[in-house]
């Protein structure tokens, strides 16, 4: 249902703009919370940067972001929507296999 804004005054448009901006902030915060709760503390996660994919461990929830400690030792503050889950990789060879393939759990 479209809203007719042609008849609104400048003050009414400013009030409407304020309400729209606040609604967008609330919806984004709710989505960030939903995205955040998809991962537990201690979960192995990954995300893309300009330098490539970073793999690390989720260590803290913030209001809009999460803190991740990368396998490289660096700390990152990441938007939860950018995270992907990483499955554990066991580097020990499986019995009766001579290859050094890694096994996914």
TIKE-184514 format. One line per 2 residues: their letters; for each residue x, y, z of C-alpha. Coordinates in Angstrom, 3 decimals, always signed. Last residue first. Layout:
! residues N
A = X,Y,Z  ... $
! end
This chain:
! residues 105
XX = +33.582,-35.066,+10.599  +35.667,-34.355,+7.536 $
XX = +38.721,-36.565,+6.963  +41.975,-35.188,+5.640 $
XX = +43.760,-37.187,+2.983  +47.258,-38.333,+3.879 $
XX = +47.036,-41.581,+1.950  +48.071,-44.951,+3.330 $
XX = +44.622,-45.927,+4.430  +43.977,-48.947,+6.626 $
XX = +43.110,-46.737,+9.635  +42.245,-43.095,+8.822 $
XX = +45.096,-40.636,+8.596  +45.195,-37.946,+11.311 $
XX = +44.486,-34.396,+10.040  +40.955,-34.260,+11.428 $
XX = +39.068,-31.346,+9.886  +36.321,-29.694,+11.861 $
XX = +33.517,-28.197,+9.782  +33.541,-24.471,+9.168 $
XX = +30.359,-22.394,+9.513  +30.091,-19.278,+7.360 $
XX = +30.150,-15.719,+8.631  +29.262,-12.584,+6.641 $
XX = +25.782,-12.217,+8.163  +27.365,-12.100,+11.618 $
XX = +29.047,-8.729,+10.913  +32.667,-9.229,+11.948 $
XX = +34.992,-7.763,+14.581  +38.353,-9.447,+13.990 $
XX = +41.207,-10.460,+16.296  +44.488,-11.710,+14.812 $
XX = +46.096,-14.988,+15.914  +46.524,-16.414,+12.360 $
XX = +43.834,-19.002,+13.145  +41.618,-15.960,+13.426 $
XX = +40.067,-14.852,+16.686  +36.507,-13.820,+15.913 $
XX = +34.527,-11.139,+17.703  +30.859,-10.853,+16.770 $
XX = +28.897,-7.880,+15.481  +25.701,-5.910,+16.077 $
XX = +25.359,-5.901,+19.885  +28.528,-7.860,+20.547 $
XX = +28.883,-11.639,+20.810  +32.289,-13.023,+21.756 $
XX = +34.804,-15.770,+20.926  +33.938,-17.092,+17.465 $
XX = +36.915,-19.143,+16.313  +38.883,-18.576,+13.118 $
XX = +39.218,-19.026,+9.380  +39.920,-16.018,+7.163 $
XX = +39.274,-16.188,+3.406  +41.226,-13.791,+1.215 $
XX = +43.167,-10.510,+1.565  +40.145,-8.371,+0.660 $
XX = +38.308,-10.256,+3.388  +36.001,-13.281,+3.276 $
XX = +34.604,-15.041,+6.344  +35.148,-18.297,+8.206 $
XX = +33.806,-19.914,+11.343  +34.790,-22.539,+13.927 $
XX = +32.329,-22.290,+16.802  +33.700,-21.445,+20.265 $
XX = +30.656,-19.346,+21.112  +27.708,-20.792,+19.234 $
XX = +26.674,-19.692,+15.741  +23.167,-19.284,+14.255 $
XX = +22.465,-16.887,+17.125  +24.477,-14.201,+15.381 $
XX = +22.430,-14.318,+12.176  +19.192,-13.919,+14.183 $
XX = +20.736,-11.051,+16.178  +22.000,-9.361,+12.996 $
XX = +18.504,-9.698,+11.506  +16.932,-8.039,+14.561 $
XX = +19.499,-5.227,+14.466  +18.816,-4.675,+10.762 $
XX = +15.047,-4.529,+11.375  +15.516,-2.049,+14.252 $
XX = +17.803,+0.204,+12.221  +15.341,+0.169,+9.299 $
XX = +12.477,+1.098,+11.642  +14.506,+3.964,+13.129 $
XX = +15.305,+5.307,+9.645  +11.634,+5.105,+8.599 $
XX = +10.468,+6.861,+11.784  +12.998,+9.674,+11.314 $
XX = +12.013,+10.054,+7.655  +8.341,+10.308,+8.623 $
XX = +9.169,+13.022,+11.154  +11.233,+14.876,+8.543 $
XX = +8.405,+14.536,+6.000  +5.904,+15.896,+8.544 $
XX = +8.181,+18.874,+9.257  +8.624,+19.550,+5.522 $
XX = +4.862,+19.416,+5.017  +3.077,+16.371,+3.611 $
XX = +0.701,+16.566,+0.646  +2.973,+14.761,-1.838 $
XX = +3.717,+11.947,+0.609  +1.012,+9.553,-0.590 $
XX = +1.870,+6.222,+1.021  +1.803,+3.159,-1.209 $
X = +0.000,+0.000,+0.000 $
! end
